[in-house]
Amino acid sequence: MMRMPRALLPVGVIVITIAVVFVLNANKPEPETSVEEPRARSVFVDRVKTGEGVLNIVTQGEVQSRTEINLVAEVSGKIVSVSPEFTEGGVFSAGETLLKIEDSDYQIAVINAQAEVARQRTIVDQGIADAEVARQQLAGKNASALGLKQPQLAEARAGLLAAQALLQQAELNLARTEVSLPFSGRIRSESVGLGQYVTAGSTLAEAFSTELAEIRVPLTDTQLQSLGLPIGFQSSEEYAPQARVFAQVAGEVRQWQGRLIRVESAFDSDTRVLFATVHVDQPYSEETIALSGMPLAVGLYVTVEIEGQTVGEGLAIPRDALRTGSKVYVVDDGKLDIRQVTIQHSSEDEVIVTAGLSLGEQVVVSAVRDPIQGMRVSPLESGSALQSAGQAEAVQ
């Protein structure tokens, strides 16, 4: 029997080994493969509710007095008397004397004017008598007006009128030595003091009325629509939209009651908004302080909520559910559905929509990172306001 050469043995072993490995690999069962779906993201949701009610709009503004003036001296002289209320924050009533200017010269002027009136009245009486004598002497004759003393009498009467006017001016100047204002209010600041000499036209103080506070607030086009008012609106006794005024004073949120008086007729060229005016009656009265705990102080920056139209049909969602571009994220069968909605009204807490949603649907109120149409989500009911902004981030 022939024997295989020794040199070919290792080559045969290698070939046999390769063939065995190939056969084993060919017959090896295929490994099972599985595709793992992405994990659903947890999101807070709230339900779409019926949006019936009043469309209140919220804006801000600064409280101003309807009447604020510089108190100016109308006559010259030395200040000889000052009211205790003539100081910053002082309270005064209409007609109350705040300052008194030395009036000796003005009293003398009144006496001189009275004397001149008496003298001119005597001249008039003399003129009347002379005219009567001339009329009797020239009766039946073709006498001229000059002969009848008519021009002389007219001149005397004109002199009397001039003297009476000077008396009125002197009396008016005398009355002006007592400085007062025709409204009740408060002193913002004073510029003069006792013993100081002032001239006519000098500023004595700054004062404002406390009978009516005025708040000028901006309105956007959407807010104007919610109010349902025309440009140039003026309130009447029958209709003036109610307004609530809020501000934090002394560590507490205070509230005052007001009313919308007018909407201006032109847009502001810088801000492109329309301004409206809200009035609050008697902001410093005891009744106001009893209700609010504080007066509505001039200069206070406040938030104003104005009553708008009544909504009959619509759907309400939380303000947190509204996204940029009037979009809302809806949970539909465990998936995210990005919807475009039509907004009728938007406030700090709530949005009223008229299209794009259905009653009872779940809308996402928490933040969603990188939202994609159809992505899997796991809804968590939020109730009224279950999560804060920190909780919203925590579910990402």
C-alpha positions as CSV (number, residue, x, y, z in Angstrom):
1,M,0.0,0.0,0.0
2,M,1.2,3.4,-0.9
3,R,1.9,5.8,1.8
4,M,1.1,9.6,1.7
5,P,4.2,11.6,1.8
6,R,5.0,13.1,5.2
7,A,5.1,16.7,3.7
8,L,1.5,16.6,2.6
9,L,0.0,15.6,6.0
10,P,-0.1,19.1,7.6
11,V,-1.7,20.5,4.5
12,G,-4.5,17.9,4.6
13,V,-5.2,18.6,8.2
14,I,-5.6,22.3,7.5
15,V,-7.9,21.7,4.6
16,I,-10.1,19.3,6.6
17,T,-10.2,21.8,9.5
18,I,-11.4,24.6,7.2
19,A,-14.0,22.4,5.7
20,V,-15.4,21.4,9.1
21,V,-15.6,25.1,10.3
22,F,-17.4,26.1,7.1
23,V,-19.9,23.3,7.5
24,L,-20.6,24.2,11.2
25,N,-21.0,27.9,10.3
26,A,-23.4,27.1,7.5
27,N,-25.6,25.0,9.8
28,K,-25.5,27.5,12.8
29,P,-29.0,28.8,13.7
30,E,-29.6,32.5,13.0
31,P,-29.7,34.7,16.3
32,E,-33.0,36.2,17.2
33,T,-33.2,40.0,16.6
34,S,-35.6,42.4,18.3
35,V,-36.2,46.2,17.8
36,E,-36.8,48.1,21.0
37,E,-39.3,51.0,20.7
38,P,-38.3,54.3,22.2
39,R,-39.4,54.8,25.8
40,A,-42.5,57.0,26.1
41,R,-41.9,60.4,27.6
42,S,-43.9,61.5,30.6
43,V,-45.9,64.7,30.2
44,F,-48.4,66.6,32.4
45,V,-51.7,67.1,30.8
46,D,-55.0,68.9,31.5
47,R,-58.5,68.5,29.9
48,V,-60.1,70.8,27.4
49,K,-63.1,72.5,29.2
50,T,-66.0,74.6,28.1
51,G,-64.9,78.2,27.7
52,E,-68.0,80.1,28.9
53,G,-67.7,83.3,30.9
54,V,-66.3,86.8,30.7
55,L,-63.2,87.7,28.7
56,N,-61.2,89.8,31.2
57,I,-58.1,91.4,29.9
58,V,-55.1,92.3,32.1
59,T,-52.8,95.3,31.6
60,Q,-50.6,97.6,33.6
61,G,-50.2,101.4,34.2
62,E,-49.2,104.1,36.6
63,V,-51.7,105.9,38.9
64,Q,-52.0,109.6,38.3
65,S,-54.3,112.3,39.7
66,R,-56.7,113.6,37.2
67,T,-55.8,117.1,38.4
68,E,-52.2,118.0,39.2
69,I,-50.9,121.6,39.1
70,N,-48.2,124.0,40.1
71,L,-49.5,126.4,42.7
72,V,-48.5,129.9,41.6
73,A,-48.6,133.2,43.4
74,E,-50.9,135.7,41.6
75,V,-49.7,138.8,43.6
76,S,-46.3,139.8,45.0
77,G,-45.5,140.2,48.7
78,K,-44.0,138.6,51.8
79,I,-45.6,135.4,53.2
80,V,-46.9,136.1,56.6
81,S,-48.9,133.0,57.3
82,V,-48.5,129.3,56.4
83,S,-51.0,126.5,57.0
84,P,-49.8,123.4,59.0
85,E,-50.9,121.3,56.0
86,F,-48.6,123.3,53.6
87,T,-46.0,120.6,53.6
88,E,-45.1,117.5,51.6
89,G,-48.0,115.1,51.9
90,G,-50.3,117.7,53.6
91,V,-54.0,117.3,53.2
92,F,-56.2,120.3,52.3
93,S,-59.8,121.0,51.4
94,A,-61.3,123.0,48.6
95,G,-61.1,126.8,49.5
96,E,-58.8,126.2,52.5
97,T,-56.2,129.0,52.9
98,L,-52.7,127.5,52.5
99,L,-50.6,130.7,52.5
100,K,-51.3,134.3,53.3
101,I,-49.3,137.1,51.6
102,E,-49.0,140.5,53.4
103,D,-52.0,142.5,52.3
104,S,-51.4,146.1,53.7
105,D,-50.6,147.5,50.3
106,Y,-53.6,145.8,48.7
107,Q,-56.0,147.1,51.4
108,I,-54.7,150.6,50.7
109,A,-55.3,150.1,47.0
110,V,-58.9,149.0,47.7
111,I,-59.5,152.2,49.8
112,N,-58.1,154.4,47.1
113,A,-60.2,152.7,44.4
114,Q,-63.3,153.1,46.6
115,A,-62.6,156.8,47.0
116,E,-62.2,157.2,43.2
117,V,-65.5,155.4,42.6
118,A,-67.2,157.8,45.0
119,R,-65.6,160.8,43.3
120,Q,-66.6,159.6,39.8
121,R,-70.2,158.9,41.1
122,T,-70.4,162.5,42.2
123,I,-69.2,163.7,38.8
124,V,-71.9,161.6,37.2
125,D,-74.5,163.1,39.5
126,Q,-73.3,166.6,38.7
127,G,-73.4,165.7,35.0
128,I,-77.0,164.5,35.2
129,A,-78.0,167.7,37.0
130,D,-76.3,169.9,34.4
131,A,-77.9,168.0,31.6
132,E,-81.3,168.4,33.1
133,V,-80.8,172.2,33.5
134,A,-79.6,172.5,29.9
135,R,-82.6,170.5,28.7
136,Q,-85.0,172.8,30.5
137,Q,-83.3,176.0,29.3
138,L,-83.2,174.9,25.7
139,A,-86.6,173.4,25.6
140,G,-88.3,174.1,22.2
141,K,-85.0,175.1,20.6
142,N,-83.0,173.2,18.1
143,A,-80.2,172.6,20.6
144,S,-77.1,170.4,19.9
145,A,-76.0,167.4,21.9
146,L,-73.1,169.4,23.2
147,G,-75.5,172.1,24.4
148,L,-77.6,169.6,26.2
149,K,-74.5,168.3,28.1
150,Q,-74.8,164.8,26.7
151,P,-71.1,164.2,25.8
152,Q,-70.1,165.5,29.2
153,L,-72.5,163.2,30.9
154,A,-71.3,160.2,28.9
155,E,-67.7,161.0,29.8
156,A,-68.6,161.2,33.5
157,R,-70.3,157.8,33.3
158,A,-67.3,156.3,31.5
159,G,-65.1,157.6,34.3
160,L,-67.3,155.9,36.8
161,L,-67.1,152.5,35.0
162,A,-63.3,152.8,34.9
163,A,-63.1,153.6,38.6
164,Q,-65.4,150.6,39.4
165,A,-63.2,148.3,37.3
166,L,-60.1,149.5,39.2
167,L,-62.0,148.8,42.5
168,Q,-62.8,145.3,41.3
169,Q,-59.1,144.7,40.4
170,A,-58.0,146.0,43.8
171,E,-60.4,143.8,45.6
172,L,-59.4,140.8,43.5
173,N,-55.7,141.4,44.3
174,L,-56.6,141.7,48.0
175,A,-58.4,138.3,47.8
176,R,-55.4,136.7,46.0
177,T,-53.2,137.4,49.1
178,E,-54.9,134.3,50.6
179,V,-53.8,131.4,48.5
180,S,-56.1,128.4,48.2
181,L,-57.2,125.8,45.6
182,P,-60.7,125.0,44.3
183,F,-60.4,121.2,45.0
184,S,-59.5,118.9,47.8
185,G,-56.1,117.3,47.6
186,R,-52.6,116.9,48.9
187,I,-49.3,118.8,48.6
188,R,-46.7,116.9,46.6
189,S,-43.9,119.4,47.4
190,E,-43.6,123.0,48.6
191,S,-41.1,125.6,47.3
192,V,-41.5,128.6,49.8
193,G,-41.8,129.2,53.5
194,L,-42.8,131.7,56.1
195,G,-41.3,135.2,55.7
196,Q,-40.2,134.6,52.1
197,Y,-40.9,137.3,49.5
198,V,-42.6,136.1,46.4
199,T,-43.5,137.7,43.1
200,A,-46.5,137.2,40.9
201,G,-45.9,134.0,38.9
202,S,-43.6,132.4,41.4
203,T,-44.2,128.6,42.0
204,L,-45.3,128.0,45.6
205,A,-45.9,124.3,45.6
206,E,-47.0,121.2,43.6
207,A,-50.4,119.8,44.5
208,F,-52.8,117.2,43.2
209,S,-56.5,116.4,43.6
210,T,-57.6,113.4,45.6
211,E,-61.1,113.4,44.2
212,L,-60.3,111.1,41.2
213,A,-57.4,108.8,40.3
214,E,-56.6,108.1,36.6
215,I,-54.7,105.1,35.2
216,R,-53.7,105.2,31.5
217,V,-53.2,101.6,30.3
218,P,-52.0,100.1,26.9
219,L,-54.3,97.8,25.0
220,T,-53.1,95.4,22.2
221,D,-55.4,94.6,19.3
222,T,-56.3,91.2,20.8
223,Q,-57.2,92.9,24.1
224,L,-59.4,95.4,22.3
225,Q,-61.1,92.6,20.6
226,S,-61.8,90.9,23.9
227,L,-63.3,94.1,25.3
228,G,-65.6,94.4,22.3
229,L,-65.1,98.2,22.3
230,P,-64.6,100.5,19.3
231,I,-61.7,102.9,19.0
232,G,-62.6,106.2,20.5
233,F,-65.1,104.6,23.0
234,Q,-66.5,107.0,25.7
235,S,-68.4,105.6,28.7
236,S,-71.8,106.7,29.7
237,E,-74.0,106.6,32.8
238,E,-75.6,103.4,31.4
239,Y,-72.4,101.6,30.5
240,A,-68.9,101.7,31.8
241,P,-66.8,98.4,31.9
242,Q,-65.8,97.5,35.4
243,A,-62.1,97.4,36.2
244,R,-60.2,95.9,39.2
245,V,-56.9,97.5,40.2
246,F,-54.2,95.4,42.0
247,A,-50.9,96.3,43.5
248,Q,-48.7,95.0,46.3
249,V,-48.4,97.5,49.1
250,A,-46.9,96.9,52.5
251,G,-46.3,93.2,51.7
252,E,-49.9,92.5,50.7
253,V,-51.8,92.5,47.4
254,R,-54.4,95.3,47.6
255,Q,-57.5,95.7,45.3
256,W,-59.5,98.8,44.3
257,Q,-62.6,99.1,42.2
258,G,-62.7,101.3,39.1
259,R,-64.2,101.7,35.6
260,L,-63.1,102.1,32.1
261,I,-63.9,105.6,31.0
262,R,-62.6,105.9,27.4
263,V,-60.5,104.4,24.7
264,E,-58.3,106.8,22.8
265,S,-58.8,107.5,19.1
266,A,-55.3,107.0,17.9
267,F,-52.5,104.5,18.2
268,D,-49.2,105.4,19.9
269,S,-46.7,105.8,17.1
270,D,-43.8,104.5,19.2
271,T,-45.4,101.4,20.8
272,R,-48.1,100.7,18.3
273,V,-50.7,100.1,21.0
274,L,-53.9,101.9,21.9
275,F,-54.3,103.5,25.3
276,A,-57.4,103.5,27.5
277,T,-58.2,105.4,30.7
278,V,-59.5,103.8,34.0
279,H,-60.9,106.0,36.8
280,V,-61.0,105.2,40.5
281,D,-63.2,107.5,42.6
282,Q,-62.0,109.0,45.9
283,P,-58.7,107.0,46.0
284,Y,-57.7,108.5,49.4
285,S,-61.2,108.4,51.1
286,E,-61.8,106.6,54.4
287,E,-64.2,104.3,52.5
288,T,-61.5,103.3,50.1
289,I,-59.0,102.7,52.8
290,A,-61.6,100.6,54.8
291,L,-62.2,98.3,51.7
292,S,-58.6,98.0,50.5
293,G,-56.6,98.7,53.6
294,M,-54.6,101.3,51.7
295,P,-55.3,104.4,49.6
296,L,-54.6,104.1,45.9
297,A,-51.6,106.3,45.9
298,V,-50.5,108.6,43.1
299,G,-47.4,107.2,41.4
300,L,-48.2,103.6,42.2
301,Y,-47.6,101.1,39.4
302,V,-50.6,98.8,39.2
303,T,-52.1,95.8,37.4
304,V,-55.6,96.4,35.9
305,E,-58.1,93.7,35.0
306,I,-60.9,95.0,32.8
307,E,-64.2,93.2,32.2
308,G,-64.6,92.3,28.6
309,Q,-67.2,90.4,26.4
310,T,-69.2,87.4,27.5
311,V,-68.2,84.2,25.8
312,G,-71.1,82.0,24.8
313,E,-69.2,79.2,22.9
314,G,-65.6,78.2,23.0
315,L,-63.1,75.9,24.7
316,A,-60.8,76.7,27.5
317,I,-57.3,75.4,28.0
318,P,-54.6,76.4,30.6
319,R,-52.3,79.2,29.5
320,D,-49.3,76.8,29.8
321,A,-50.8,74.6,27.1
322,L,-50.4,77.3,24.4
323,R,-47.1,77.1,22.4
324,T,-45.4,79.5,20.1
325,G,-47.3,80.0,16.8
326,S,-50.7,79.3,18.3
327,K,-49.9,75.5,18.6
328,V,-51.1,73.1,21.2
329,Y,-49.7,69.6,22.0
330,V,-52.5,67.0,22.3
331,V,-52.1,63.4,23.6
332,D,-54.0,61.2,21.1
333,D,-53.8,57.4,21.9
334,G,-50.5,57.7,23.6
335,K,-48.9,59.8,20.9
336,L,-48.2,63.5,20.5
337,D,-50.4,65.4,18.1
338,I,-49.2,68.9,17.3
339,R,-52.3,71.1,16.5
340,Q,-52.8,74.6,15.2
341,V,-55.6,76.4,17.1
342,T,-57.7,79.5,16.6
343,I,-57.5,81.8,19.7
344,Q,-60.4,84.0,20.7
345,H,-59.0,85.3,24.0
346,S,-55.8,84.8,26.0
347,S,-55.2,85.8,29.6
348,E,-52.5,85.0,32.2
349,D,-54.2,81.8,33.3
350,E,-56.5,80.7,30.4
351,V,-56.9,80.6,26.6
352,I,-60.2,80.5,24.8
353,V,-60.0,78.7,21.4
354,T,-62.7,78.3,18.8
355,A,-61.1,75.7,16.5
356,G,-58.5,72.9,16.6
357,L,-59.6,71.1,19.8
358,S,-62.4,69.1,21.1
359,L,-64.0,69.0,24.5
360,G,-62.3,66.6,26.9
361,E,-59.1,66.1,25.0
362,Q,-55.8,66.0,26.9
363,V,-53.5,68.9,26.2
364,V,-49.9,69.0,27.4
365,V,-49.1,71.7,30.0
366,S,-45.5,70.8,30.7
367,A,-42.4,71.5,28.7
368,V,-41.6,69.0,25.9
369,R,-38.0,68.8,24.7
370,D,-37.6,68.4,20.9
371,P,-41.3,67.6,20.2
372,I,-42.0,65.4,17.1
373,Q,-45.4,64.6,15.6
374,G,-46.4,61.1,16.6
375,M,-43.8,60.6,19.3
376,R,-44.9,58.3,22.2
377,V,-45.9,60.1,25.4
378,S,-47.2,59.0,28.8
379,P,-49.8,61.5,30.1
380,L,-50.0,62.4,33.8
381,E,-53.1,64.3,34.9
382,S,-52.1,67.7,36.4
383,G,-55.4,68.7,38.0
384,S,-55.5,72.4,38.5
385,A,-51.8,73.3,38.7
386,L,-50.1,70.2,40.0
387,Q,-46.6,71.0,38.7
388,S,-44.4,74.0,38.9
389,A,-41.9,75.0,36.3
390,G,-39.3,72.8,38.0
391,Q,-41.6,69.8,37.9
392,A,-42.2,70.4,34.2
393,E,-38.4,70.2,33.6
394,A,-38.2,67.1,35.7
395,V,-40.3,65.0,33.4
396,Q,-38.1,65.5,30.4
